[in-house]
Amino acid sequence: MTPHAPPRRARGSAVVEMAIIAPLAFLLVIGVIEFSLVFFTTLTMQYAVREGARYATTGRNDGTNTQLVSVMNVIRSNSAGYLDSVCPVLSVNGTARTSSNSGTLLGGPGDVIVLRLDCTWKLATPIVAAVFPNGEYKFAVAATMQNEWYPSP
C-alpha cells in the first residue's frame, strides 16, 4: 500500500457522493437558466409591445391587413420568436377624442391607445414550477402612446 492511497474502505466514496449530489446540482443550474429565460422573455415581449404601439400610433398598416393585424405582425417580428410560446392575449384600449376616425379599435389621430399583452409561460423545471401556481409564470406587458396626427383615410 502506497502512502498516498486512500484507505481501502474509502475507495469509490467520491463516485457515490457525486451520484447523490449531481442530480440536485443539475436541477438547480437548469432552474437558474429557466429563470433567466423567463425574465429575458418578459423584457423581449415588453420591447415588442412598445414597438407595436409605436407602429400603431402612426395609423399605418402593411397594406394587406387591417391596422390591428399589422400591429400584431410588428409585435411578432420584434418578439424574437417568443410570441407564440407565451400564448398572448392582446387587449387594446382607445380613449376616443373628437376625430373622424375614433370608431376604430386603435383610435384616430390624437387618441391615446394602450396595447397590453397578457402572457403565460409554462415552466419546465420542477423546482421552479413549484414556486408558481400551476407551474405557469403569468405576466403582462403594456405600452401607452398617443396617436400622431395623421391624415384620415
Secondary structure, 3 states (H helix, E strand, C coil): CCCCCCCHHHCCHHHHHHHHHHHHHHHHHHHHHHHHHHHHHHHHHHHHHHHHHHHHCCCCCCCCCCHHHHHHHHHHHCCCCCCCCCCCEEEEEEECCCCCCCCCCCCCCCCEEEEEEEEEEECCCHHHHCCCHHHEEEEEEEEEEECCCCCCC
